[in-house]
Amino acid sequence: MTWRSTARTACTPCPRASGSLRRSARRGSVALLGVMLALGPLFWVGWLVVVALLVYEHSLVSPGDLSRLDVAFFNVNGYIAVIVLASVVGGLWW
């Protein structure tokens, strides 16, 4: 066993779960936070926009074509961060 394989398995919570599956679990926990805090409708509208952007982000990149990786990673994730912040603040306020 090499150092890299040991470090990789030590850092992942579930080695059998794919990266997408772990990210989906985290997104579900943010939605659960919205339910627990009883955030307003502005939060849920922002959440729908974020889900649409994530679908768009995944459509930009494929394993065989990584030419639009910078757009998917930097631009779309930046929009998502701003929308999540605005929707949480708006959901708490409204």
C-alpha positions in Angstrom: 0.0 0.0 0.0 1.4 3.4 -1.0 1.2 6.7 0.8 -1.3 8.1 -1.7 -3.7 5.2 -1.5 -3.6 5.4 2.3 -4.1 9.1 2.4 -7.0 8.9 -0.1 -8.9 6.3 1.9 -8.2 8.0 5.2 -9.7 11.3 3.9 -12.9 9.9 2.3 -15.8 9.2 4.6 -17.1 6.2 2.6 -14.6 4.8 0.0 -17.3 3.0 -1.9 -19.5 6.1 -2.4 -18.7 8.1 -5.5 -17.9 11.8 -5.3 -21.2 12.8 -6.7 -23.0 10.8 -4.1 -21.2 12.5 -1.2 -21.9 15.9 -2.7 -25.5 15.1 -3.1 -25.7 14.1 0.6 -24.2 17.5 1.5 -26.8 19.3 -0.7 -29.5 17.4 1.0 -28.3 18.5 4.4 -28.5 22.2 3.3 -32.1 21.6 2.2 -32.7 20.0 5.6 -31.3 23.1 7.2 -33.9 25.1 5.3 -36.6 23.0 6.7 -35.3 23.1 10.3 -34.9 26.9 10.3 -38.3 27.3 8.5 -36.8 29.5 5.9 -39.2 31.4 3.7 -40.1 30.9 0.0 -37.2 33.0 -1.2 -34.8 30.3 0.1 -36.7 27.6 -1.9 -36.7 29.7 -5.1 -33.0 30.1 -4.7 -32.6 26.4 -4.1 -34.4 25.6 -7.3 -32.1 28.0 -9.2 -29.1 26.3 -7.6 -30.3 22.9 -8.6 -30.8 24.1 -12.2 -27.2 25.6 -12.2 -25.8 22.3 -10.9 -27.5 20.4 -13.7 -26.0 22.9 -16.2 -22.6 22.6 -14.6 -22.6 18.8 -14.9 -23.7 19.1 -18.6 -20.7 21.3 -19.4 -18.0 18.7 -18.4 -17.6 15.2 -19.6 -14.8 12.7 -18.9 -13.7 12.9 -22.5 -13.9 16.7 -22.9 -12.6 18.9 -20.1 -12.3 22.0 -22.3 -15.0 23.9 -20.4 -13.9 22.9 -17.0 -12.9 26.4 -16.0 -16.3 27.7 -16.9 -18.0 25.0 -14.9 -15.8 25.3 -11.9 -15.1 29.0 -11.5 -18.0 30.8 -13.1 -21.0 28.5 -12.2 -19.7 27.8 -8.7 -19.3 31.5 -8.1 -22.9 32.1 -9.2 -24.1 29.2 -6.9 -22.3 30.7 -3.9 -23.9 34.1 -4.4 -27.3 32.6 -4.9 -27.1 30.4 -1.8 -26.0 33.3 0.3 -28.7 35.6 -1.0 -31.4 32.9 -0.7 -30.4 32.0 2.9 -30.3 35.7 4.0 -33.6 36.4 2.1 -35.2 33.3 3.6 -34.3 34.4 7.1 -35.4 37.9 6.4 -38.7 37.3 4.5 
